[in-house]
Amino acid sequence: MLKAYANRAMGLISERITYPDSARRNQMEGRAVMLLTVDRRGRLTNLKMVEGTGHAPLDEAILAGARAVPNFGRLPEGYPDATLTFSAAIRFMLME
């Protein structure tokens, strides 16, 4: 139930991330991990980059994508806590 929620949240974030043009031109790639906290109503209450890509434009695009999600959806029925904190990994890769 929580894994499905986190996977859906990742999809919402991924839909809102765009590969920065400057990063494409400079062939920047990388993987980042962020920690998100969502309240019972699905609102993002905390966002922290715990492992960056090493490239500021990519990291900024990831954080902007997460912040652009208007609502992650209500927490699963029966989840006992007021908030849910989970990690999400995003990878930027250029295709040949």
N, C-alpha and C positions, 0 to 999 in steps of 0.2 A: 504494500500500500504506500509506504513512504518512498520506496525506490521509484514507483510509477509517478508519484508526485514530482520528485526531483528530476526525472527524465522529461516530464512534460514541461517543467520550468526551463530545463536546458533547451528544449525546442523553441520556447518562446524567446529566450535570449538569442539563440542562434539566428532566428528570423530577423533580428534587429541589428545584427552586427554586419558592418560592411568593411571590406578589406581596404584600408586607407591607400589612396593612390600613391602617396609618397613611399609607403612601405612596399608596394608592388614595384615601383621604379627602382628602389634600392634592394630589391629581392630579399626583404626581411621575412623570416619565418620564425615560428616559435610556439611554445605551449605555455599556457598560464593556468593557474588554479586560483579561484576566488572562493570566499566563504560568504554565503548569503544567509540572512535571517529574515524570515517571513512571519508576519503575525497571523492570527487565526482567520482574518478576513482576506488574506492573500497579499497584503501590502508589504513591500520591501522595507524593513526597518533598519537593516545594517548590511553593509557591503564592504568587503575588505579583500584586497589582492594579497594572497599569501605566497604566491610564487609567480613572478612576472616572466614575460617572454625574453626580457633583455632589450626590448625595443619599445620606447615610450609610445609611438603612434599605435602600435598593436595593443598595448595595455590600455591605453585611453579608449580605443574602440570597443574593447571588451567591457570595460566599466560603463561606457555610454550605452551599450546594448542592454546591459542588465538594468540600468536605471530607466531605460525607455519602455520597459514592460509596465503597462499601466496597472496590472493586477495579475498575480500568479494563480489565483483561484483559492477558494476556501481550503483550509487544511482538512485532511481526511476526517470523516466522521469517526468519532471515538478516539482521536488523537488527544491525549490528556493535557499536553502543555499549551501555554498561551502562544508560544512561538516555535518555529522549526528552524534549526540551523543545519545547513548542508553545504558540501563543497561541490564545485563545478569546475571541470577542466575544459578549456577551449584551445584548439590547435589551429594555427594559421599555416597553410601550406600552399605554395604556388604550384600550379600544374604545368607540366612541360608541354 
